[in-house]
Amino acid sequence: MFRLRALHCYPRRVFHYGAACRDQLLGQLQACTSEDQVFDVVGKNKAKLSVSHVSCAMGLLWQFQKERPQMLRTTELIRSHPEFLTLRVLAENKIRLMEDVTVVDMLYNVLRLSVEPHDSLVQQLMTEGWNRLQRFPVTTLSKFSICLSEQFLYYSPLMGQITEIVSQKLDLIEDARVLTTLMTSISSLVSPRLRDALIEKADALLDSMNPLHFNNPRRIVQFLRNIKYTHRPLLEKCNHILLQNIPHLDAENLSIILGLYQSMQYNSCDFRLAAKQRLMELMDTGTDPVSFTKLFASLGPLAGQATREGLESTALSLADDLNAQQALAVVETLEDIQCRNLQLINKIVSVLQKNLDVYRPVEIAKITQVLIFLHYQNPELFSRLRSILLRFLQGSVYPYEVTMLTRVLSMLPSPRMEDVVISRVNAVLPQCSLNDLNSFTMAIAKWIRNDPTYRHSTSSKYVRLLQTLNRCGHDRLQKADRLDLVLEELKYISGEWFEEILLEETIAMLQRLVDQVSWTNVPDLALFLTRTNYLCTPLLDRIASVAIDNIHKIHYSGTYATLLPFAVFNYDPPKVDELFDACIRHFTPHISSFDPHLLVLMAYALAVANVFPEEVIREIFSVDFLAKLDAQLETLPYALNMRVRLRLMELNRAVCLECPELQVPWFHERYCKQLQKRNNSSVSPVQQQIHRMLGEVLGGINCARVAVVTPYFYTVDFECVLDHHQQAVPYSEPSQLLISEDGKVHWDSGSARKESTELPPGARRIALDFVDSKSFCKNSQHMKGDILMRKRHLEILGYHVLQIPHFEWNSMELSTQDAWKEYLRRKLFTELS
């Protein structure tokens, strides 16, 4: 009965011919329930097999394999069977007699049975398919595109023709499965116009399809990932459908979807929490290497400590049974969860070592990088990995691969850069993106630090290569004419080389392309300016203007990135109030749809700008929201988790100080004490110098305190009290902090609180802060928003705040002891008067 049901679902191509029901041989094939029975029928009827018989036999062979779990499939045994060779020869001889659908079905089945792409049957079927391409119906075209993708022919002329046909016939496609399959196949070749048309069509078909067909939205997400385009409305719609299907998803599908989201930097709190719950339910099913590997890769990064320990224990027991790919997946997950289980790491590494010869270049690079991040100690293994990486590099012609291999090689212990590295880098430079060039410079910098000969040769190979990289970077920026493409290259770029060599020219290029700033790229441009800490007022003015005019088109989550530079840089253009009002009106109706961590970051950015929307604040400090945020934080990467917790504390402090009427309680006392203890604060040499001089200016070292912790846990660099005669009021004790020779501050419990908070009549409490370069925009002396927010808060706490900018204290004008003391006198006694 099961087999009949399977055949009922089998594609109707089996029944193409009207006489099929009277074909006894076809009936015998259709009655087969195993591969052996199929081969038996084929062996006894070689001379009678027609096109339909061969097609039916191939289809059944794959059908039987597909019904089995991956680990139980026997494709290798099938390919080695003598009658499979018979089927291949017959198929090859009958290609011209096949109908269009049969040609593609045959190609699909033989590829699924792991027949090599260079096999003559595959080659002839590919050629025949190409010849018939224009007359394929879209369903057949979709399946043919899968066959090309299976052979990694993403950029082939044939895939280009399929892309053109899709562009012409897009209006005729009404099947979401057909469309999404084509989208993923042709993603490497779509133009911006076709991209937008495909997104519009996919959005419409999602509304009419069966929501249980979760592979359709998954393929759409994969398409968006492939083209590196975050279309928020479509992504949200796909996420909604996938969320509905969580109860039907297995560990493999959850792993794929979570991986796609991670690569797109898309955080869906609801999906992550639901996926975590579903994976916890599936834990008992992960008892074999195949299912456990998928479960471990998905659940490991989301799980709490107790669950992770259980997963690690299972991984240890299954380690000897893992194959090469499973061991690779496990070791990558060990890096994600920052595993410190040395026994497990050693066990997995032993499996990796046995399979080093089967890994591809990208996989060897991943293994090397993971072992470095796990602090694994095995010089012999790293030496072998280095040799393999160099061998792969020598034969590599792909820019991304050369970049990756060079970057990983630079992480390994090596006294100098090999000539093969220079040769391959020079060979691919004309094809490299700005991000690739930046990776090369960071790798070279590591080799320079390790090579003792560098200091003795200014015309060394390093200098020549760096000069070439500089020239390539400048040329790429000068020739740039499409803002969207440039912003994609700049998305993850950072480091000293870019900031020192290319940043100014990059800003000039962005100003040259300012007319291309639109609502679609405003968030990316705003994030780039924020990340580089570069205050460019013409670009910010353009961002404000475009955002105000098109705020209804920008996805509500994009308002955070749009507002961020204005808050961070404390930039106040004429339209800033209009911009903030427009963004707040736009996203406020959607606050319940925001990911909790993103809403916290948004509210903090607004607080820096001294904007406190009451509805947003009340939402964040509600019990339900904070519970949901706690649950989400458990699933986030460690760095993001810590950042969100810090921003919530700072937002809580800002609301308590600036909006007491909202009656939000201060609930971060314990967190701040833990943070204070963990930070192990130190006083810099400059601060020690200022402290000594303050003592001389004020009449005694006990007239100034250093590193004073205020209510709500701000740390003031220096505190003093001046009476109404401008005379320093000494503290009852010289200092409650001991500063060691290396600048470490040893906290005396409650030192900041032991001094009386009462001031003599007419006296003023002074907070004197040294403001370093991080508190200013990179290209100016414009102070950033968080420093001004700190100043506001200290003033609310009763301080008169004085600031010592680093560029004043370190100026040529203040180069003597007397000049520094005079500067402090002027700050204390003139600016306050």
Secondary structure, 3 states (H helix, E strand, C coil): CHHHHHHHHCCHHHHCCCCHHHCHHHHHHHCCCCHHHHHHHHHHCHHHCCHHHHHHHHHHHHHHHHCCCHHHCCHHHHHHCHHHHHHHHHHHHCHHHCCHHHHHHHHHHHHHCCCCCCCHHHHHHHHHHHHCHHHCCHHHHHHHHHHHHHCCCCCCHHHHHHHHHHHHHHHHCCCHHHHHHHHHHHHHHCCHHHHHHHHHHHHHHHHHCCCCCCHHHHHHHHHHHHCCCCCHHHHHHHHHHHHHCHHHCCHHHHHHHHHHHHHCCCCCHHHHHHHHHHHHHCHHHCCCHHHHHHHHHHHCCCCCHHHHHHHHHHHHHHHHHCCHHHHHHHHHHHHHCCCCCHHHHHHHHHHHHHCHHHCCHHHHHHHHHHHHHCCCCCHHHHHHHHHHHHHHHHHCCCHHHHHHHHHHHHHCCCCCCCHHHHHHHHHHHHHCCHHHHHHHHHHHHHHHHHCCCHHHCCCCHHHHHHHHHHHHHHHHHHHCCCHHHHHHHHCCCCCHHHHHHHHHHHHHHHHHCHHHCCCCCHHHHHHHHHHHCCCCHHHHHHHHHHHHHCCCCCCCCHHHHHHHHHHHCCCCCCCHHHHHHHHHHHHHHHCCCCCHHHHHHHHHHHHHCCCCCHHHHHHHCCHHHHHHHHHHHCCCCHHHHHHHHHHHHHHHHHHHHHCHHHCCCCCCHHHHHHHHHHHCCECCHHHHHHHHHHHHHHCCHHHCEEEEECHHHCEEEEEEEECCCCCECCCCCCCCEEECCCCEEEECCCHHHHCCCCCCCCCEEEEEEEECHHHECCCCCCECHHHHHHHHHHHHCCEEEEEEEHHHHCCCCCCCHHHHHHHHHHHHHHCCC
